[in-house]
Amino acid sequence: MNRFANLADRKPKDESTANTAPASPVAQIPTPPSRVGRKAISGYFAPELSLALHTCARRNGLSLQDLMAEAFDDVLRKYGESPIGR
């Protein structure tokens, strides 16, 4: 049996706390200008690949994002699509 199965059926111990107002919403952090109009792409890879990509970017004076953009453009060209770049 799921150890959380009965949680939905439980009533609050103190009925006076059941009708309290919800906590105030979290303040929104403004989007950095470098991310405006951009969309994140992520994936899970082996730690060795992460290290290799970071090392390659550093050796070539690039950010990891610039290195990945170059790699994605190469893949798009390979499959006959137009490269997008940054």
Backbone torsions as a table, in degrees:
resi	resn	phi	psi	omega
1	MET	NA	142.7	179.6
2	ASN	-68.7	129.5	-176.5
3	ARG	-70.1	-11.3	178.9
4	PHE	-104.1	3.8	-174.1
5	ALA	-59.7	-36.7	-175.5
6	ASN	-87.8	-4.0	-176.8
7	LEU	-63.6	-37.9	-178.5
8	ALA	-67.4	-26.4	-177.7
9	ASP	-85.3	-14.7	-176.5
10	ARG	-75.0	144.9	175.3
11	LYS	-99.8	151.6	177.5
12	PRO	-60.0	146.4	179.8
13	LYS	-64.2	-38.6	-179.2
14	ASP	-114.1	111.2	-177.1
15	GLU	-60.8	-26.4	-179.0
16	SER	-68.0	-25.7	179.5
17	THR	-82.5	-13.2	-177.5
18	ALA	-70.3	-25.6	-176.5
19	ASN	-104.6	18.0	179.6
20	THR	-75.9	154.9	179.4
21	ALA	-69.5	146.9	178.1
22	PRO	-66.0	158.2	178.9
23	ALA	-61.0	154.3	-179.4
24	SER	-64.2	146.3	-178.7
25	PRO	-65.6	153.1	179.4
26	VAL	-69.6	135.4	178.9
27	ALA	-65.2	136.6	179.7
28	GLN	-79.7	133.7	177.4
29	ILE	-87.8	130.3	-178.5
30	PRO	-63.3	145.3	178.9
31	THR	-71.7	129.6	177.4
32	PRO	-61.3	144.4	-179.3
33	PRO	-54.8	-31.6	-178.7
34	SER	-69.3	-13.7	-179.2
35	ARG	-107.1	-4.8	-179.3
36	VAL	-66.9	129.7	179.5
37	GLY	77.6	12.7	-179.2
38	ARG	-117.4	160.0	179.0
39	LYS	-131.6	135.1	-179.5
40	ALA	-74.9	141.4	172.8
41	ILE	-126.2	127.3	-178.5
42	SER	-138.6	164.8	177.6
43	GLY	-160.6	167.6	179.0
44	TYR	-110.2	123.2	-176.2
45	PHE	-132.1	168.5	178.9
46	ALA	-63.2	146.3	178.1
47	PRO	-57.2	-31.8	179.6
48	GLU	-64.8	-38.5	178.2
49	LEU	-67.4	-41.7	177.8
50	SER	-58.7	-46.9	179.4
51	LEU	-62.5	-43.3	-179.3
52	ALA	-62.8	-42.1	179.6
53	LEU	-67.1	-44.0	178.0
54	HIS	-62.8	-41.4	179.6
55	THR	-64.4	-44.9	179.9
56	CYS	-62.3	-44.4	179.4
57	ALA	-61.1	-45.3	-178.1
58	ARG	-64.6	-42.7	179.7
59	ARG	-62.3	-30.2	-177.2
60	ASN	-100.7	9.6	176.6
61	GLY	66.5	31.9	-179.5
62	LEU	-115.3	158.3	169.7
63	SER	-81.5	161.0	177.4
64	LEU	-60.8	-37.7	179.1
65	GLN	-63.2	-42.1	177.8
66	ASP	-64.4	-40.8	178.8
67	LEU	-63.6	-42.2	179.6
68	MET	-67.0	-39.0	178.1
69	ALA	-61.1	-41.4	177.6
70	GLU	-62.9	-43.1	-179.9
71	ALA	-65.2	-42.4	179.8
72	PHE	-65.2	-38.6	176.0
73	ASP	-61.5	-41.5	178.4
74	ASP	-61.8	-41.5	178.8
75	VAL	-65.5	-43.6	178.8
76	LEU	-61.1	-42.8	177.1
77	ARG	-61.1	-43.7	-179.0
78	LYS	-56.8	-37.7	-177.4
79	TYR	-98.8	16.9	172.5
80	GLY	78.2	19.4	178.3
81	GLU	-101.0	160.6	176.6
82	SER	-77.2	133.3	177.1
83	PRO	-67.8	143.4	-177.4
84	ILE	-101.3	-41.0	-179.0
85	GLY	70.6	-153.6	-178.0
86	ARG	-82.6	NA	NA
